[in-house]
């Protein structure tokens, strides 16, 4: 849902929030009550204002009417309450300043008053509170609902994407969560980092950057590995933009995260069965890609049966780019074997390993938003039943 500007501009000034729960609870009680009153009484008005079909002044009037009806007063100017209602209804409220910061990759709320951000790979605690569990749960449910998700006591976890703001939003509530509601937002920059910017923030060295740019230009197949939040997606976005201009790229993802700036990219995502119509998996997207005139297959994350289709595709003249969760370069290769063998394939494990060794050129291991190692995959030795590889780069970073 797009942000809407009322008469009370600017919509998102840098407000100073205290960390006193009682103050937050009083403010949030008013804001959430007004918001949900209006959503209940005039849902079409909210939708029309968001879509630009109705004048925001009509919503201002509805907010003022609600303030007067309930005689809300905390010594706060009416204009400020109206502004906060707009922030809450169409934006991210107290989180908006962190949403707007392009250097923040993650916003993590484990409770209504327990918050941290990850900025350039570093965890930073922030003093933030939604006042009480009840208000925080309402806020999280609003985020899910307006981005097309469903969350309730029967479906107590939901993941949605806010594609306008390039966010992946994870919410869990009771009974799944024992202690209370949690909210984790993965952010993606509106535009990918350049290699020079990645060097500046310390993700990689100049030598590694030049090597990866050469790999993109030479159409090498690369697997990026590491745990969640290690920087894989960030570096993959930069790599995609370095691919030759007129190469046609198919990008397959469960949640849209790569957002290419490069032209001639086809971006496709999966669809769950409960979203209506026929479900669409990564396996479907990768296999259907064989009928298209492609130069590259890119899979946001290899997690299942699509792995073997990807391996076969990169052995038929296509270049490939993908990520997987692994604790080392060698572990990533073994994980690809396991994922491939999980498919109902007739090939032996040694055949799968041989295909992997012939299709993949390099594996990049990342940790703490930094490139730690790059290996070149040489071959699979069937006698020793091991992959043969050379370590091209290995960087030991000082403990921060």
VOGU-3710 file (C-alpha; in Angstrom, 3 decimals, decimal comma):
1> xxxxxxxxxx> 0,000/0,000/0,000  1,533/3,350/-1,005  2,255/6,082/1,487  -0,261/8,908/1,510  0,476/12,515/2,324  -2,057/14,440/4,385  -2,295/18,201/4,841  -0,023/17,833/7,840  3,351/17,567/6,134  5,947/16,229/6,284
11> xxxxxxxxxx> 4,521/12,741/6,682  7,636/11,278/8,332  9,671/13,834/10,283  12,394/12,567/12,587  10,297/12,321/15,725  12,008/11,751/19,050  10,555/8,754/20,845  11,090/8,054/24,535  11,638/4,474/25,665  9,125/4,767/28,517
21> xxxxxxxxxx> 6,484/2,108/27,964  3,712/4,059/29,687  4,140/7,022/27,347  4,231/4,754/24,299  1,193/2,844/25,491  -0,857/6,031/25,887  0,153/7,323/22,460  -0,237/3,959/20,757  -3,598/3,289/22,393  -4,932/6,450/20,767
31> xxxxxxxxxx> -3,295/5,888/17,377  -4,332/2,237/17,093  -7,868/2,944/18,309  -8,366/5,699/15,733  -6,811/3,626/12,963  -8,899/0,532/13,556  -12,079/2,582/14,100  -11,604/4,129/10,660  -10,638/0,815/9,049  -13,801/-0,719/10,483
41> xxxxxxxxxx> -16,130/2,188/9,664  -14,685/3,451/6,353  -12,468/0,769/4,748  -13,293/1,963/1,220  -12,220/5,514/2,049  -8,837/4,235/3,255  -8,439/2,133/0,103  -9,413/5,027/-2,183  -7,062/7,492/-0,474  -4,210/4,967/-0,712
51> xxxxxxxxxx> -4,912/4,464/-4,432  -5,112/8,207/-5,093  -8,840/8,007/-5,888  -9,958/10,167/-2,966  -8,682/13,413/-1,460  -6,613/12,799/1,734  -8,504/15,707/3,336  -11,499/13,352/3,620  -9,409/11,030/5,763  -8,129/13,990/7,785
61> xxxxxxxxxx> -11,747/14,850/8,499  -12,512/11,279/9,579  -9,550/11,328/11,983  -10,596/14,685/13,461  -14,156/13,428/13,895  -12,857/10,373/15,767  -10,599/12,514/18,001  -13,521/14,776/18,917  -15,913/11,871/19,456  -13,569/10,141/21,900
71> xxxxxxxxxx> -12,170/13,361/23,401  -8,589/12,169/23,053  -6,037/14,367/24,802  -2,462/13,811/25,942  -1,301/17,367/25,535  -0,440/16,489/21,937  -1,453/18,837/19,095  -4,272/17,444/16,977  -2,095/17,773/13,863  0,493/15,460/15,409
81> xxxxxxxxxx> -2,116/12,806/16,161  -3,411/13,008/12,575  0,128/12,695/11,269  0,816/9,635/13,431  -2,415/7,985/12,283  -1,292/8,417/8,659  2,130/6,985/9,526  0,537/4,006/11,227  -2,130/3,390/8,574  -0,006/3,761/5,441
91> xxxxxxxxxx> 3,591/3,529/6,580  5,575/1,843/9,315  5,003/4,196/12,219  7,942/4,237/14,623  9,873/1,941/12,277  9,706/4,336/9,320  13,042/6,022/10,006  14,706/2,602/9,875  12,799/1,628/6,729  14,112/4,789/5,064
101> xxxxxxxxxx> 17,757/4,154/6,004  19,247/2,391/2,981  22,199/1,037/4,975  19,940/-1,017/7,268  19,320/-4,562/6,032  17,225/-5,974/8,888  14,822/-4,722/11,553  14,256/-7,271/14,310  11,592/-7,065/17,010  11,483/-10,117/19,271
111> xxxxxxxxxx> 8,961/-8,444/21,598  7,019/-5,193/21,551  9,900/-3,495/23,406  12,948/-5,538/22,268  14,467/-4,186/19,059  17,661/-4,239/17,066  18,727/-3,339/13,542  21,483/-4,714/11,348  23,387/-1,940/9,609  26,204/-2,814/7,208
121> xxxxxxxxxx> 26,347/-6,251/8,816  26,530/-4,983/12,426  23,834/-5,562/15,062  22,747/-2,391/16,851  20,281/-2,249/19,755  17,659/0,503/19,499  15,414/1,974/22,216  11,959/1,414/20,812  8,643/0,310/22,265  5,096/-0,112/21,001
131> xxxxxxxxxx> 3,818/0,385/24,518  2,219/-3,015/25,061  1,814/-6,435/23,480  -1,754/-5,748/22,364  -0,837/-2,649/20,330  2,187/-4,345/18,808  0,116/-7,339/17,697  -2,428/-5,023/16,065  0,332/-3,192/14,218  1,848/-6,451/12,922
141> xxxxxxxxxx> -1,534/-7,772/11,810  -2,106/-4,533/9,900  1,225/-4,983/8,046  0,252/-8,532/7,082  -3,295/-7,661/5,997  -2,376/-4,702/3,820  0,258/-6,790/2,008  -2,191/-9,573/1,180  -1,425/-12,040/3,962  -3,554/-13,880/6,520
151> xxxxxxxxxx> -2,661/-14,244/10,171  -4,771/-15,466/13,090  -4,619/-18,004/15,899  -4,966/-20,871/13,402  -2,385/-19,458/10,973  -0,098/-17,851/13,513  2,871/-17,202/11,209  2,872/-15,307/7,936  5,505/-14,029/5,534  4,620/-11,330/3,005
161> xxxxxxxxxx> 6,453/-8,987/0,678  6,041/-5,237/0,436  7,379/-4,960/-3,091  7,000/-1,181/-3,280  9,365/-0,713/-0,341  11,300/-3,913/-1,147  10,679/-5,572/2,189  10,188/-9,163/3,323  8,025/-9,186/6,437  7,851/-12,126/8,867
171> xxxxxxxxxx> 5,288/-12,035/11,686  4,577/-14,698/14,309  1,929/-14,439/17,013  0,479/-16,648/19,745  -0,022/-19,599/19,997  3,094/-20,247/17,865  5,015/-17,613/19,797  4,941/-18,298/23,527  6,156/-14,896/24,778  4,313/-12,669/22,331
181> xxxxxxxxxx> 4,348/-11,247/18,826  7,587/-10,988/16,838  8,331/-8,994/13,686  11,368/-9,409/11,456  11,757/-7,231/8,375  14,416/-7,940/5,749  15,108/-4,797/3,732  16,543/-4,484/0,263  17,976/-1,267/-1,098  15,992/0,526/-3,781
191> xxxxxxxxxx> 19,120/0,281/-5,911  21,867/-2,304/-5,627  25,291/-1,423/-4,268  28,043/-0,909/-6,821  31,232/-2,920/-6,402  33,001/0,278/-5,322  30,410/0,802/-2,588  30,818/-2,799/-1,394  34,563/-2,197/-1,153  33,910/0,984/0,833
201> xxxxxxxxxx> 31,709/-0,789/3,410  34,258/-3,606/3,718  32,361/-6,509/2,139  35,211/-7,360/-0,223  38,614/-6,233/-1,451  39,371/-4,458/-4,702  41,007/-7,634/-6,022  37,924/-9,751/-5,283  35,647/-7,128/-6,845  37,650/-7,129/-10,069
211> xxxxxxxxxx> 37,620/-10,940/-10,078  33,820/-11,090/-9,706  33,304/-8,465/-12,413  35,437/-10,599/-14,740  33,353/-13,675/-13,807  30,150/-11,839/-14,709  31,572/-10,694/-18,014  32,910/-14,189/-18,798  29,544/-15,772/-17,860  30,885/-17,984/-15,081
221> xxxxxxxxxx> 28,474/-19,971/-12,913  28,751/-19,085/-9,226  27,138/-20,339/-6,024  27,013/-17,902/-3,088  26,803/-19,572/0,310  26,616/-18,624/3,976  23,946/-18,349/6,632  20,951/-16,027/6,494  21,935/-12,367/6,636  25,536/-13,008/5,577
231> xxxxxxxxxx> 25,248/-10,728/2,533  24,536/-13,269/-0,217  21,564/-11,438/-1,716  23,318/-8,064/-1,512  26,343/-9,330/-3,456  24,198/-11,267/-5,942  22,295/-8,074/-6,822  25,578/-6,312/-7,550  26,822/-9,286/-9,579  23,630/-9,399/-11,690
241> xxxxxxxxxx> 24,097/-5,755/-12,658  27,610/-6,608/-13,920  26,300/-9,307/-16,311  26,677/-8,309/-19,997  24,020/-5,774/-20,976  22,150/-7,843/-23,578  22,237/-11,199/-21,754  18,729/-12,486/-21,006  18,366/-13,483/-17,347  15,605/-15,497/-15,666
251> xxxxxxxxxx> 15,420/-14,806/-11,920  13,391/-17,296/-9,839  12,579/-16,493/-6,205  10,195/-17,519/-3,456  10,098/-13,906/-2,252  11,249/-11,066/-4,465  14,600/-9,870/-3,124  17,081/-9,475/-5,994  15,377/-6,575/-7,827  17,734/-6,256/-10,825
261> xxxxxxxxxx> 18,660/-2,862/-12,237  20,034/-4,555/-15,355  17,690/-4,681/-18,385  16,599/-7,943/-20,053  15,782/-9,670/-16,785  12,637/-11,754/-16,294  11,732/-11,757/-12,609  9,401/-14,558/-11,492  8,261/-15,696/-8,059  6,492/-18,699/-6,614
271> xxxxxxxxxx> 2,814/-18,806/-5,698  1,345/-20,850/-2,871  -1,753/-22,949/-3,361  -3,753/-20,874/-0,868  -3,180/-17,734/-2,964  -5,708/-18,915/-5,538  -5,292/-20,783/-8,816  -2,505/-23,226/-9,579  0,499/-23,157/-7,274  3,866/-22,259/-8,801
281> xxxxxxxxxx> 7,140/-23,614/-7,399  10,781/-22,847/-8,078  10,898/-26,214/-9,849  8,126/-25,047/-12,222  9,899/-21,775/-12,948  13,286/-23,363/-13,634  11,901/-26,171/-15,811  9,678/-23,778/-17,798  12,763/-21,653/-18,410  14,137/-24,385/-20,658
291> xxxxxxxxxx> 11,567/-23,335/-23,278  12,808/-19,730/-23,217  15,747/-18,123/-24,954  17,859/-17,549/-21,853  21,516/-16,841/-21,175  21,366/-17,055/-17,372  19,420/-18,912/-14,734  19,375/-17,172/-11,353  17,725/-18,836/-8,343  17,459/-16,668/-5,237
301> xxxxxxxxxx> 17,954/-19,659/-2,949  18,247/-23,363/-3,739  16,110/-25,206/-1,215  14,601/-28,308/-2,868  13,727/-30,111/-6,088  14,595/-27,099/-8,254  18,278/-27,723/-7,437  18,621/-30,650/-9,843  16,845/-28,723/-12,620  19,254/-25,829/-12,043
311> xxxxxxxxxx> 22,256/-28,187/-12,173  21,006/-29,691/-15,442  20,411/-26,220/-16,926  23,969/-25,050/-16,222  25,222/-28,188/-17,959  23,404/-27,281/-21,175  25,280/-24,101/-22,042  23,486/-21,718/-19,688  25,278/-19,652/-17,063  23,957/-19,798/-13,523
321> xxxxxxxxxx> 23,830/-17,866/-10,281  22,310/-19,106/-7,037  22,645/-19,069/-3,283  22,339/-21,731/-0,632  22,750/-21,945/3,128  26,068/-23,531/4,056  28,911/-23,057/6,543  31,741/-23,321/3,981  32,401/-23,576/0,260  32,889/-27,335/0,452
331> xxxxxxxxxx> 29,751/-27,730/2,559  27,812/-25,847/-0,135  28,818/-28,415/-2,760  27,720/-31,267/-0,501  24,433/-29,491/0,193  23,751/-29,224/-3,536  24,265/-32,992/-3,789  21,785/-33,620/-0,967  19,192/-31,257/-2,458  19,595/-32,786/-5,921
341> xxxxxxxxxx> 19,266/-36,326/-4,608  16,041/-35,374/-2,828  14,422/-35,167/-6,258  12,992/-38,316/-7,800  15,916/-38,744/-10,169  17,320/-41,916/-11,643  20,941/-40,797/-11,709  23,439/-42,116/-9,191  24,991/-39,881/-6,547  28,300/-39,961/-8,401
351> xxxxxxxxxx> 26,608/-38,791/-11,593  25,032/-35,902/-9,694  28,396/-34,933/-8,219  29,989/-35,070/-11,662  27,279/-32,786/-13,056  27,782/-30,335/-10,201  31,554/-30,232/-10,709  31,190/-29,645/-14,456  28,471/-27,006/-14,162  29,748/-24,827/-11,315
361> xxxxxxxxxx> 32,835/-22,683/-11,798  33,201/-20,964/-8,407  31,722/-20,974/-4,903  31,755/-17,819/-2,756  31,463/-18,175/1,033  30,164/-15,193/3,016  29,964/-14,458/6,715  29,047/-11,301/8,637  28,459/-9,339/5,427  31,940/-10,137/4,096
371> xxxxxxxxxx> 33,438/-12,433/1,456  35,652/-14,912/3,319  36,599/-17,431/0,636  36,236/-18,175/-3,063  37,057/-21,592/-4,494  37,321/-22,803/-8,073  35,641/-26,159/-8,660  38,010/-28,258/-10,780  36,383/-31,691/-11,008  34,886/-34,606/-9,110
381> xxxxxxxxxx> 37,294/-37,440/-8,334  35,219/-40,624/-8,548  37,992/-42,750/-6,990  38,214/-40,700/-3,785  34,543/-39,656/-4,010  35,557/-36,038/-3,395  35,299/-32,690/-5,141  38,624/-31,263/-6,274  38,929/-27,493/-5,911  41,451/-24,676/-5,565
391> xxxxxxxxxx> 41,137/-21,836/-3,064  41,333/-18,628/-5,123  40,812/-16,139/-2,284  40,787/-16,556/1,462  40,478/-13,455/3,626  41,039/-13,393/7,393  39,321/-10,351/8,826  40,327/-8,897/12,179  37,792/-9,491/14,923  35,460/-6,496/15,125
//
